Amino acid sequence: MSESLRILVIEDDPSISEVVCAHLTRQGHCCVGAFSGTEGMLHLEHGDGSVPFDLIITDLMLPGMTGEDVVGHIRAASATLPIIVISARIPPADKVMLLTLGADDYLTKPFDLDELTARVNVQMRHRRRAAGEGAAAPGPAGSKGFAALGPAGSEGVAARAGDRSPATLGATAPDIPVPANSRLSLRFRDWELDPDGHTFAVAGEPVALTRTEFNILELLMARPQKVFTKQELFELAWGEPYSVEDSTVNVHISNLRRKLKPTGTDGYLQTVWGLGYKLSLD
């Protein structure tokens, strides 16, 4: 185990909570259990001490605050804290709803503990990649936004792109050393995406994106004339094999269009029927 995560497990069934926590602890992680949605949010709001959580695993059918509400509150406070949902009831419509709320992954009960480990490892890979690319601020994912949740959306919103002029966007001053893993900002029409700062703005106004939404836009903006198949977007953005029956990419594209509609730029995302997605140059 090369990395230990601090994981909050929100599960009202004591036997399931104990098994999950014990299994993940054997994998080298530190687990904290909560037995209701309300208790889980208390752990997050008060930080359970001074150490932030790196990953949330939550059931849906919880006493007090529901799992759906927990996911919504977490995502309003942090765009990057990974959330895995475990539940006995995840029909297709609920899966779409969970992804729309901001969940990163889901497992249907009963599930294999080795599969849970694999899903956690996927989130670890995302975290290492983000840290290696400078996409996340220093410190573990989710380290901000929970000391006091405040109004929805008060955290996790992309920082302003700054006051750089078009002539200097994406440029680097010649007398300032550039880190080897630094990447230039991407611009497409009214969009600007900063991979190192993990910010996205439309006409200078920041737009809050989840990590996956950010990854998808980064891929599209890096090659605006390329048609990306759903398989390419999934495997590049998620870093895992694509299932032909998976509707995850469609859901995230739909979420992106919904977020971009108030800016008038949702039309930049073009569906190429029978192939995939690209950016509209018109």
N, C-alpha and C positions, 0 to 999 in steps of 0.2 A: 504494500500500500504506500504510494508515493505522496499522498495528500490526505489529510484528515479533515472532514467537514463537520461543522456543527449543525445538526439537523433537528428541526422541530417537527414532531410527529403528533398530529391532531387526530385522534381516533377515540371514540367513546367506548369501544369494546376493549376492556382491560386485557383480555387474552391476546387479541390481535396486536394491540399496542405493545405488549410485553414481547411477543415473538418478533415483531418488526424491529423494535429497539435493540433487542438482544442480538439479532442477526447483523444489523448494521454496526453495532458496537464491536462484534467479532471482526468486521471488515476494517476496523480501525477508526470509525467515526464516533463522535460524541453526540448522543441523542437526548433530547428533552421531550417528555411526554405531556400532552394536554388532552383532557377528556371531554372538552366541549369547545365549540367555536369561540365562545366568550373567553375561556381560559387561554386558548391559543393566542387571541389578540392581546390579552394582557401580557403574555410573555413577550410578544413583539413590541408592544408600546413601551414597556419598561425595560426592554433589552435583556431581560433575565440576567441582570448583572451588567457588565460593560462589554461583553463579547457578542457581536452580531451573529445572526444565523446565516448560513450559506445556502440552505435548502429547506423548503417546506414540503412535507408530505401530509395531505389532509384527506379525510373522508368527506362525503357530501352530507349524509344524513346524521347531523350532529344536534345535540341539545343546545339550546340557547341560539347563538348565531349559526346559521346554516353554513355548509361548506361553500355554497355559491357566494354568499356574502363575504366569507373569509377571503376567497380568491379575489373578489372585487375590491375589498379594502386593501389587501396587500398590493395589488397591481396599481391602485391609485397612489399608493405611497412609494412604490419602487417599481421601475420598469424592468429591472434586471434580476431581482431575486427569483430564482427558479422555484416553480411550484409543480409538484406531481400529485395528481388526484387519484385516490384509491376508493372504489365504491362498488357495491353489488349492483347498482343500477346505472349503467352508462349505455343507453340505447343511442343510435346514431345522432338523433336530434340533440341529446344531452352532450355528446362529444363536441358537436359543433358549437353549442352554447358555451361549454367550458373553454374551448380555444378562443372564442370571441371574448370571454371575460378576461383571458390572459393566462390560463393554465399552460404550462409547457409540455406536459405529458400526462397520461392517465393509464391506470391499470384496473381491470375488472376483477373483483373478488369472485371466487378464490384465485389467487395468483401465486406463481412460483417465486420463492424468495430469490432464486438466482436471477430471475427476470427482473425483479426489483433492483437487485445489485447492478444489473446491466443498465437499467434506466438511470440510476444514480450516477453510474460511470459516464454515461453520455453527457449529463449535466456538468460533471467534472471536466470533461474534455472541452465543452463550450467555455467553461470558466478559465481553463488554462489558455485556450486560444485567445480569449478576450484579453487576458492579462499579458500574454506574449505580444499581442498586437498593439497594446496600449489603449485598447478600446474601453477599458473600464478604469475608473478612478482607483488610486491605491487603496488596498484593503479588500477584504472579502466582499462578495456580492451582497447587496442588501444592507450595507453598513450604515446607510443614511435613511432617514424618513420615518423611523419608528419611535424615536424618543418621545415625540408628540406628533400624532398623525396629522392633525389639522385638517383643512378642507381637502376634499378629494382632488387629486391631481397636483397637490402642492409640492410633491416630490416626484422624481422619476421623469420630469419634463426636461426635454433636451435644453441645455444651456444655450443662450443666444449665440448666434454665429459670430458676433462681433461687428466692428465697424470697418472691416477691411474693404477696400474698393475692389471693383471687378478686375482691375489691372493687377492686383496683388493677391487675389484669391488663389490658393493652391501654390503660391510661390514661397520660396524660402530666402531670407536675407543671406547674401553670400558670406557674411562674416559670422554667421551663427552656425555652429556644427549641428548637423542633423543626425539623430540616432539612426543606427543601421536598420531598425525595424519600423522607422517612421514612414507613414504613407501620406501622400498628398491629398488635399481635399478634392472632392468630386463635385462638379457642377453640371446640371442639366436644366436648361431653360431657367425657371424660377427656383429650382431646387439647389440646395447646397448641403452636402453631406461630409462631415469631418470624421474619418475613421479613427484617428487617434483620440480625439476628444469625445467620440461617440455622441455627436450632436447632428441633428437634422433640422433644416430651416427652409421655409418657403417664403421667398421675397423678404428675407431677413427675420421672419417671425418663426420662433421655435415650434416644433411639432413633437409631441411625445410619442415615442415608438417603443415597442417591446424589443428585446434583443433579436428575436427571429425576424420581426418586421424590418428592423435595421439591416440585418444581414441580407434579406431579399433585395431591398433597395440598393444596397451597396453593389451587389452582383449586377443588377440591371443598369445602374449608372456607370459602372466601370466599362460596360460594353453596350451602349444604348442601341446599336443597330442589330444586335444579335437577338434571335428568337431563342429564349430558354425554354426547354421542355419542363414539365412539372417534375420529372425525375431529376433533371439537372439542378433545378432550384432546391428541391428537397435535399438531395445528397450534399450539395455545397453549403446550404444554409444550416442544415441539421447535423451533417457529418455522419449519417448512417444510411443503410440501404433503403431504397424506396419500395413501397408496396403499391402495385398497380391499382389497388382498391382504396388507397389512402386519399381522403379529400382534404388533408391538412393544408396543402398549398392553396387550394381554392378558398378555404376559410380565411387564411392570412391575407390573401390578395383582396378579398372582400372587406376585411377589417381595414386594410390600408386605404382602399377607396373611400370608405366611410370617414376615416380620419382626415383625408385630403379634400373631401367634398367642400367643406367650408372655405378652403383656400382657392377653390376653382381650378385645382390642378389634378383632380382625380382622373381626368381624361388622359393624363400622361401615361397611365397604365393601360396598355393595349392588349386585348386578348386576340391571339392568332388562332382561330378555331381549328381544332384538330392537331395543333402543334404545341402551343404554350403561351408564353407572355413575352412582351418586349415593351420598350418605351416608344411613345408616339412622337415623331419628329415634327408633326404638323401643329 
